[in-house]
Amino acid sequence: MGKEWQPQADADSGQGGSSLLLLSGCLGTYLHQSAAPGLGRIAALVLLESSTPGPEPLASVPAVGKLSSQLAMHVAGMRPSCIQHTAAQQAGGVGLPGPAAVADGAVQQDMEREGEGEAALLDQPFLLDPALSVRLVLQRQAERGGSPLHVAAFLRLQCGEGLQQL
């Protein structure tokens, strides 16, 4: 991954979304329920990358920066548990959580969310246009921009989340 950072504020969002443009991708950020500038209750990051290099660096496509910020907003609001289900998880086989995860109820919560089709990011209805899945939004952007995009990673943090386990 390149090391060229170009912070880009997303003036359209009004909520604290921005993106950091990299030579080979784009890191979208989102900060929700801001108590003061730079302080928020929920933060999310989404790293978009392209599997095939185009004629220009991905960072030079403004729509990619905006989309990465919108996907970070989506992650903050929709709480996906993974990018996509592996073939083993879809078949109910190898790669599933062990007994410790079952005992603490994490698997039950994930199963309930997966039953609604909402645990995997790519399968969720897109927050800003629920008629489209996140996967379809990425495909449409690739058609417009000429370079296939994929979510390489995401992170969602919520103030106080996980304290009940201490």
C-alpha positions as CSV (number, residue, x, y, z in Angstrom):
1,M,0.0,0.0,0.0
2,G,1.3,3.5,-0.8
3,K,2.2,6.0,1.9
4,E,0.8,9.1,0.3
5,W,-1.9,10.5,2.6
6,Q,-4.3,13.1,1.3
7,P,-7.0,14.0,3.9
8,Q,-10.3,14.8,2.1
9,A,-13.1,16.3,4.1
10,D,-16.6,15.2,3.0
11,A,-18.5,18.5,3.1
12,D,-21.7,16.8,2.0
13,S,-22.1,14.5,5.0
14,G,-22.4,17.1,7.8
15,Q,-21.6,14.3,10.2
16,G,-17.8,14.0,10.4
17,G,-17.1,11.7,7.4
18,S,-13.8,12.1,5.6
19,S,-11.4,9.9,3.6
20,L,-7.6,9.4,3.4
21,L,-6.5,8.8,-0.1
22,L,-3.7,6.3,-0.6
23,L,-1.8,5.3,-3.8
24,S,-3.5,1.9,-4.0
25,G,-6.8,2.6,-2.1
26,C,-8.8,4.9,0.0
27,L,-9.5,4.8,3.8
28,G,-12.9,6.3,4.6
29,T,-13.6,7.5,8.1
30,Y,-16.8,8.4,9.9
31,L,-17.4,9.9,13.4
32,H,-20.9,9.8,14.7
33,Q,-22.6,11.7,17.5
34,S,-19.8,14.2,17.9
35,A,-19.8,15.9,21.4
36,A,-17.0,18.2,20.2
37,P,-14.8,18.5,17.1
38,G,-12.8,15.2,16.9
39,L,-14.8,13.5,19.6
40,G,-17.6,11.0,18.9
41,R,-19.4,8.1,20.4
42,I,-19.0,5.8,17.3
43,A,-16.1,5.8,14.9
44,A,-15.7,3.7,11.8
45,L,-13.0,3.1,9.2
46,V,-13.3,1.4,5.8
47,L,-10.4,0.6,3.5
48,L,-11.3,0.3,-0.2
49,E,-8.8,-1.1,-2.6
50,S,-8.7,-2.0,-6.3
51,S,-7.6,-5.4,-7.4
52,T,-6.5,-4.1,-10.8
53,P,-4.5,-0.9,-11.2
54,G,-6.1,1.6,-13.5
55,P,-4.6,4.3,-15.6
56,E,-4.7,6.7,-12.6
57,P,-4.2,5.9,-8.9
58,L,-7.4,5.0,-7.2
59,A,-6.9,8.0,-5.0
60,S,-7.4,10.4,-7.9
61,V,-11.0,9.3,-8.3
62,P,-13.1,11.7,-6.1
63,A,-16.1,9.3,-6.1
64,V,-14.0,6.6,-4.4
65,G,-13.2,8.9,-1.5
66,K,-16.8,9.8,-1.1
67,L,-17.9,6.2,-1.3
68,S,-15.3,5.1,1.3
69,S,-16.7,7.7,3.7
70,Q,-20.3,6.6,3.0
71,L,-19.3,3.0,3.6
72,A,-17.7,4.0,6.9
73,M,-21.0,5.7,7.9
74,H,-22.8,2.4,6.9
75,V,-20.4,0.4,9.1
76,A,-21.1,2.8,12.0
77,G,-24.9,2.4,11.6
78,M,-25.4,-1.2,10.5
79,R,-22.8,-3.0,12.6
80,P,-21.6,-5.7,10.2
81,S,-19.7,-8.5,11.8
82,C,-17.6,-9.5,8.7
83,I,-16.9,-8.4,5.1
84,Q,-18.5,-11.5,3.6
85,H,-19.3,-15.0,4.7
86,T,-16.7,-17.6,3.8
87,A,-17.8,-20.7,1.9
88,A,-17.4,-22.8,5.0
89,Q,-19.6,-20.5,7.1
90,Q,-22.3,-20.5,4.4
91,A,-22.2,-24.3,4.3
92,G,-22.2,-24.5,8.1
93,G,-18.8,-26.1,8.4
94,V,-15.2,-25.4,9.2
95,G,-14.2,-21.9,10.4
96,L,-17.1,-21.3,12.7
97,P,-16.5,-20.0,16.3
98,G,-15.6,-22.5,19.0
99,P,-17.4,-23.5,22.2
100,A,-16.1,-20.4,24.2
101,A,-17.9,-18.1,21.7
102,V,-21.0,-20.2,21.9
103,A,-21.0,-20.0,25.7
104,D,-20.8,-16.2,25.9
105,G,-23.7,-15.8,23.5
106,A,-21.7,-14.1,20.8
107,V,-22.6,-16.8,18.3
108,Q,-26.3,-16.6,19.1
109,Q,-26.3,-12.8,18.5
110,D,-24.4,-13.3,15.2
111,M,-26.8,-16.1,14.1
112,E,-29.8,-13.9,14.8
113,R,-28.3,-11.1,12.7
114,E,-27.2,-13.5,10.0
115,G,-30.7,-14.9,9.9
116,E,-31.8,-11.4,8.8
117,G,-28.9,-11.3,6.3
118,E,-27.3,-8.4,8.1
119,A,-24.0,-9.7,9.5
120,A,-21.9,-9.6,6.3
121,L,-21.2,-6.1,5.1
122,L,-21.4,-6.9,1.4
123,D,-24.9,-8.5,1.8
124,Q,-26.4,-5.7,3.8
125,P,-28.8,-3.2,2.3
126,F,-26.7,0.0,1.7
127,L,-27.6,2.6,4.4
128,L,-28.0,5.5,2.0
129,D,-30.0,3.5,-0.6
130,P,-31.6,0.4,1.0
131,A,-32.8,-0.8,-2.4
132,L,-29.1,-1.7,-3.2
133,S,-26.8,-4.0,-1.4
134,V,-23.3,-2.8,-0.5
135,R,-21.9,-5.4,-3.0
136,L,-24.0,-3.8,-5.8
137,V,-23.0,-0.3,-4.8
138,L,-19.3,-1.4,-5.2
139,Q,-20.0,-3.0,-8.5
140,R,-21.8,0.1,-9.8
141,Q,-18.9,2.3,-8.7
142,A,-16.5,0.0,-10.5
143,E,-18.6,0.2,-13.7
144,R,-18.5,4.0,-13.5
145,G,-14.8,4.3,-12.4
146,G,-13.4,1.5,-14.5
147,S,-11.6,-0.2,-11.6
148,P,-13.1,-3.0,-9.5
149,L,-13.3,-2.1,-5.9
150,H,-13.3,-4.4,-2.8
151,V,-13.5,-3.7,0.9
152,A,-10.1,-4.8,2.2
153,A,-10.9,-4.1,5.9
154,F,-13.2,-2.2,8.2
155,L,-13.3,-1.3,11.9
156,R,-16.1,0.0,14.1
157,L,-15.5,1.4,17.6
158,Q,-18.2,2.5,20.0
159,C,-17.4,4.3,23.3
160,G,-18.0,1.9,26.2
161,E,-18.6,-1.2,23.9
162,G,-17.3,-4.3,25.5
163,L,-17.1,-3.0,29.1
164,Q,-19.8,-5.4,30.2
165,Q,-17.3,-8.3,29.6
166,L,-14.8,-6.9,32.1
